[in-house]
Amino acid sequence: MVIPIVSGPYRTFRALTQDESFIEFEGSTITIPMKARRSPNEPWMEEIIKLRAFMRLEIYPAYVNNLGTREFQFTIRDWDLYGKSPMLNQLFYGDPRGKLVVDKKTGFADHIPAAVTFTVNHGYSLTVDEGAGEGARELFGKNSDIEIRDLCSHHLRTWAPAPERNSAITPYGNPNTRIYWQIIPASRAKAAKLNYLFENPEAERLGLQVGMGIMIFHKKAPNIPGDTAEFDIANPEDRARYLLAITTLGEARSLRTDDGSVPILQAKLPSRGFEAARGQIKGNSVISSLYRPRSGLDIRIPIAARFRSGGDFNESAEKLASTSRGEILKGTIDIKSPARSLGTADQAPDPGRPFDSADFPARITYAANYDIYINRERFVEDQAGIAIAVGAEDVPPRDVKVAFEKPQAGLVAGRFIEFSSGDCTGMFEIPMEDYRDGLNFARYWRTVPLEPEAVRFKSEGGQFEDYDPLREY
């Protein structure tokens, strides 16, 4: 039932069918009281830090709950914050402006601050299937260094083939909790005729090379009704339905983490198929199996630190694959079920009115597990947190103060730091480009050293590198 708009807007939650979701990018300001001191004998320094926040969330279809009110669930897929602190600069560098760094080559000088960043902890875990050669898991690095960028539920959902000819297509499945991977030796990869994946500008930019072993990622679970055969990279139908990302084993790049530098393999899907199948809207839009996001997955897998060269990893991986079942090394990336956030209408509709006529005002509860860093030093790991907005008249909840529970206390580089509960204001929808810029800058700060002696240019014996907006961190 549709009610004509007589006066004012008819405000509702997102209108989505069961096979759709909505990707939204949000910006806001997070305010958190903070205390710090060098030792228990010193008085506390106090400050209220403001952090710029950038969020990518996926909203699911609304429904009527058992209390008779409408609600919707959503997942905070990514959430990165950064903020600079005069108090932390004083704490670590003895100067509220930060550490003075001079580029002796150019004569340019500036202060480099200590920066606080937050990021979602996704809890990914890489496993190796039974039947793999001995020592296969030791090819890879730590689970905490796995990244899957731009993930949404549609990367984990599949259509099952129709059970018989002329019957209706079975429903779009629920999201799986795994991504499957395979390492395929060069000889088998060559036979699969994958040149179209490598002969394009994006593949060249990623450093993908024809004639090498490959690592592929797919979403073909073993229990899909009507399609229980194993994923076959040589089958074009499997590639169209299930392939998520691919990389060759000859190129590794360096990733700076809080424990140092580790080599990673980066996998994408350089050619996703026909251009006609792509969604044309970049962000803040409805997506489904037929309206795919323009950006595919960006999967970054850490390999063991002893493999500083991708070629060394290639040789070891191919040797293990040759002794594995089917001469393919297989495994999964298990995806911890992300915390579900919730938006719930404060009231049920009046009798005789449609259910979507009373969606606002609403209470919105945000939930996520997160890590906190000060520069590249991790301060908090996998902390569950919630935030609540009451009386929201819109999504995101504009002009509503959102209460955050983020009390933390601990040591960073031998200094005592405490965070109190804070709040969020000024939430608004932002373009995807602004979100990516903010996310990239927050990621950059998690590569910057905190130790004063390391905050120097590499040419002068330090570990500092200036931010490059053209680089993907």
Solvent accessible surface area in square Angstrom, and as a share of the most:
residue,aa,sasa,rsa
1,M,170,0.76
2,V,138,0.80
3,I,28,0.14
4,P,104,0.66
5,I,118,0.60
6,V,141,0.81
7,S,104,0.67
8,G,47,0.45
9,P,100,0.63
10,Y,68,0.26
11,R,97,0.36
12,T,49,0.28
13,F,8,0.03
14,R,79,0.29
15,A,98,0.76
16,L,25,0.13
17,T,78,0.46
18,Q,139,0.62
19,D,43,0.23
20,E,42,0.19
21,S,0,0.00
22,F,15,0.06
23,I,13,0.07
24,E,0,0.00
25,F,5,0.02
26,E,3,0.01
27,G,3,0.03
28,S,16,0.10
29,T,46,0.27
30,I,1,0.00
31,T,25,0.15
32,I,1,0.00
33,P,49,0.31
34,M,2,0.01
35,K,60,0.25
36,A,0,0.00
37,R,49,0.18
38,R,89,0.33
39,S,34,0.22
40,P,85,0.53
41,N,147,0.75
42,E,63,0.28
43,P,114,0.72
44,W,74,0.26
45,M,55,0.25
46,E,129,0.58
47,E,35,0.16
48,I,107,0.54
49,I,4,0.02
50,K,131,0.56
51,L,1,0.00
52,R,134,0.49
53,A,2,0.02
54,F,11,0.05
55,M,12,0.05
56,R,12,0.04
57,L,2,0.01
58,E,0,0.00
59,I,1,0.01
60,Y,26,0.10
61,P,21,0.13
62,A,19,0.15
63,Y,82,0.31
64,V,64,0.37
65,N,28,0.15
66,N,163,0.83
67,L,159,0.79
68,G,24,0.23
69,T,16,0.10
70,R,38,0.14
71,E,20,0.09
72,F,5,0.02
73,Q,52,0.23
74,F,5,0.02
75,T,1,0.01
76,I,12,0.06
77,R,19,0.07
78,D,14,0.07
79,W,11,0.04
80,D,4,0.02
81,L,0,0.00
82,Y,29,0.11
83,G,4,0.04
84,K,92,0.39
85,S,1,0.00
86,P,73,0.46
87,M,12,0.05
88,L,0,0.00
89,N,6,0.03
90,Q,60,0.27
91,L,0,0.00
92,F,11,0.05
93,Y,32,0.12
94,G,46,0.44
95,D,29,0.15
96,P,71,0.45
97,R,154,0.56
98,G,1,0.01
99,K,48,0.20
100,L,96,0.48
101,V,10,0.06
102,V,63,0.36
103,D,28,0.15
104,K,158,0.67
105,K,166,0.71
106,T,100,0.58
107,G,56,0.54
108,F,140,0.58
109,A,49,0.38
110,D,77,0.40
111,H,49,0.22
112,I,22,0.11
113,P,18,0.11
114,A,0,0.00
115,A,0,0.00
116,V,1,0.00
117,T,0,0.00
118,F,0,0.00
119,T,24,0.14
120,V,17,0.10
121,N,26,0.13
122,H,58,0.26
123,G,32,0.31
124,Y,13,0.05
125,S,36,0.23
126,L,6,0.03
127,T,52,0.30
128,V,37,0.21
129,D,61,0.32
130,E,158,0.71
131,G,36,0.35
132,A,26,0.20
133,G,12,0.12
134,E,172,0.77
135,G,32,0.31
136,A,5,0.04
137,R,71,0.26
138,E,100,0.45
139,L,2,0.01
140,F,11,0.05
141,G,20,0.19
142,K,94,0.40
143,N,55,0.28
144,S,62,0.40
145,D,13,0.07
146,I,12,0.06
147,E,42,0.19
148,I,7,0.04
149,R,17,0.06
150,D,27,0.14
151,L,7,0.04
152,C,1,0.01
153,S,1,0.01
154,H,12,0.05
155,H,9,0.04
156,L,9,0.05
157,R,23,0.08
158,T,24,0.14
159,W,100,0.35
160,A,11,0.08
161,P,36,0.22
162,A,42,0.33
163,P,98,0.62
164,E,120,0.54
165,R,211,0.77
166,N,150,0.77
167,S,40,0.26
168,A,88,0.68
169,I,121,0.61
170,T,36,0.21
171,P,112,0.71
172,Y,22,0.08
173,G,27,0.26
174,N,134,0.68
175,P,54,0.34
176,N,42,0.22
177,T,75,0.43
178,R,107,0.39
179,I,0,0.00
180,Y,29,0.11
181,W,1,0.00
182,Q,7,0.03
183,I,0,0.00
184,I,1,0.01
185,P,14,0.09
186,A,27,0.21
187,S,86,0.55
188,R,105,0.38
189,A,11,0.08
190,K,163,0.69
191,A,78,0.60
192,A,6,0.04
193,K,165,0.70
194,L,5,0.02
195,N,74,0.38
196,Y,99,0.38
197,L,1,0.01
198,F,23,0.09
199,E,120,0.54
200,N,33,0.17
201,P,114,0.72
202,E,54,0.24
203,A,0,0.00
204,E,139,0.63
205,R,150,0.55
206,L,24,0.12
207,G,24,0.23
208,L,16,0.08
209,Q,74,0.33
210,V,84,0.49
211,G,56,0.54
212,M,45,0.20
213,G,0,0.00
214,I,2,0.01
215,M,0,0.00
216,I,0,0.00
217,F,1,0.00
218,H,9,0.04
219,K,27,0.11
220,K,11,0.05
221,A,14,0.10
222,P,95,0.60
223,N,119,0.61
224,I,9,0.05
225,P,90,0.57
226,G,66,0.63
227,D,21,0.11
228,T,97,0.56
229,A,69,0.53
230,E,124,0.56
231,F,13,0.05
232,D,68,0.35
233,I,11,0.06
234,A,51,0.40
235,N,54,0.28
236,P,86,0.54
237,E,101,0.45
238,D,6,0.03
239,R,36,0.13
240,A,85,0.66
241,R,113,0.41
242,Y,1,0.00
243,L,14,0.07
244,L,12,0.06
245,A,0,0.00
246,I,0,0.00
247,T,5,0.03
248,T,1,0.01
249,L,0,0.00
250,G,19,0.18
251,E,85,0.38
252,A,24,0.18
253,R,73,0.27
254,S,69,0.44
255,L,25,0.13
256,R,71,0.26
257,T,14,0.08
258,D,35,0.18
259,D,101,0.52
260,G,20,0.19
261,S,38,0.24
262,V,26,0.15
263,P,5,0.03
264,I,0,0.00
265,L,1,0.01
266,Q,26,0.12
267,A,1,0.01
268,K,35,0.15
269,L,24,0.12
270,P,20,0.12
271,S,33,0.21
272,R,60,0.22
273,G,43,0.42
274,F,175,0.73
275,E,114,0.51
276,A,105,0.81
277,A,43,0.33
278,R,72,0.26
279,G,8,0.08
280,Q,121,0.54
281,I,119,0.60
282,K,103,0.44
283,G,13,0.13
284,N,36,0.19
285,S,13,0.09
286,V,59,0.34
287,I,9,0.04
288,S,8,0.05
289,S,29,0.18
290,L,141,0.70
291,Y,141,0.53
292,R,57,0.21
293,P,29,0.18
294,R,77,0.28
295,S,42,0.27
296,G,20,0.20
297,L,2,0.01
298,D,5,0.02
299,I,0,0.00
300,R,0,0.00
301,I,1,0.00
302,P,2,0.01
303,I,1,0.01
304,A,12,0.09
305,A,56,0.43
306,R,151,0.55
307,F,10,0.04
308,R,149,0.54
309,S,50,0.32
310,G,5,0.05
311,G,33,0.32
312,D,72,0.37
313,F,0,0.00
314,N,19,0.10
315,E,116,0.52
316,S,35,0.23
317,A,0,0.00
318,E,43,0.19
319,K,134,0.57
320,L,27,0.13
321,A,0,0.00
322,S,64,0.41
323,T,96,0.56
324,S,10,0.07
325,R,175,0.64
326,G,52,0.50
327,E,92,0.41
328,I,25,0.12
329,L,0,0.00
330,K,48,0.20
331,G,2,0.02
332,T,9,0.05
333,I,0,0.00
334,D,38,0.20
335,I,13,0.07
336,K,85,0.36
337,S,86,0.56
338,P,50,0.32
339,A,41,0.32
340,R,120,0.44
341,S,1,0.01
342,L,62,0.31
343,G,0,0.00
344,T,32,0.19
345,A,5,0.04
346,D,77,0.40
347,Q,60,0.27
348,A,51,0.40
349,P,24,0.15
350,D,99,0.51
351,P,136,0.86
352,G,73,0.71
353,R,119,0.43
354,P,21,0.13
355,F,107,0.45
356,D,41,0.21
357,S,36,0.23
358,A,14,0.11
359,D,0,0.00
360,F,28,0.11
361,P,48,0.30
362,A,0,0.00
363,R,110,0.40
364,I,2,0.01
365,T,37,0.21
366,Y,10,0.04
367,A,18,0.14
368,A,13,0.10
369,N,41,0.21
370,Y,4,0.02
371,D,7,0.04
372,I,0,0.00
373,Y,20,0.08
374,I,0,0.00
375,N,1,0.00
376,R,22,0.08
377,E,46,0.21
378,R,62,0.23
379,F,26,0.11
380,V,17,0.10
381,E,100,0.45
382,D,63,0.33
383,Q,66,0.29
384,A,65,0.50
385,G,14,0.14
386,I,81,0.41
387,A,1,0.01
388,I,54,0.28
389,A,0,0.00
390,V,89,0.51
391,G,31,0.30
392,A,0,0.00
393,E,87,0.39
394,D,46,0.24
395,V,25,0.14
396,P,1,0.01
397,P,0,0.00
398,R,112,0.41
399,D,143,0.74
400,V,26,0.15
401,K,135,0.57
402,V,1,0.00
403,A,57,0.45
404,F,14,0.06
405,E,94,0.42
406,K,6,0.03
407,P,82,0.51
408,Q,28,0.12
409,A,77,0.59
410,G,30,0.29
411,L,108,0.54
412,V,5,0.03
413,A,60,0.46
414,G,51,0.49
415,R,67,0.24
416,F,63,0.26
417,I,1,0.00
418,E,60,0.27
419,F,7,0.03
420,S,49,0.32
421,S,49,0.31
422,G,11,0.10
423,D,33,0.17
424,C,1,0.01
425,T,51,0.30
426,G,44,0.42
427,M,8,0.04
428,F,90,0.37
429,E,65,0.29
430,I,9,0.04
431,P,71,0.45
432,M,23,0.10
433,E,84,0.38
434,D,71,0.37
435,Y,1,0.00
436,R,81,0.30
437,D,95,0.49
438,G,5,0.05
439,L,7,0.04
440,N,18,0.09
441,F,42,0.18
442,A,0,0.00
443,R,38,0.14
444,Y,7,0.03
445,W,11,0.04
446,R,33,0.12
447,T,31,0.18
448,V,2,0.01
449,P,1,0.00
450,L,2,0.01
451,E,57,0.26
452,P,55,0.34
453,E,113,0.51
454,A,9,0.07
455,V,0,0.00
456,R,103,0.37
457,F,48,0.20
458,K,106,0.45
459,S,76,0.49
460,E,46,0.20
461,G,61,0.59
462,G,9,0.08
463,Q,74,0.33
464,F,4,0.02
465,E,73,0.33
466,D,96,0.50
467,Y,55,0.21
468,D,62,0.32
469,P,95,0.60
470,L,170,0.85
471,R,96,0.35
472,E,78,0.35
473,Y,14,0.05
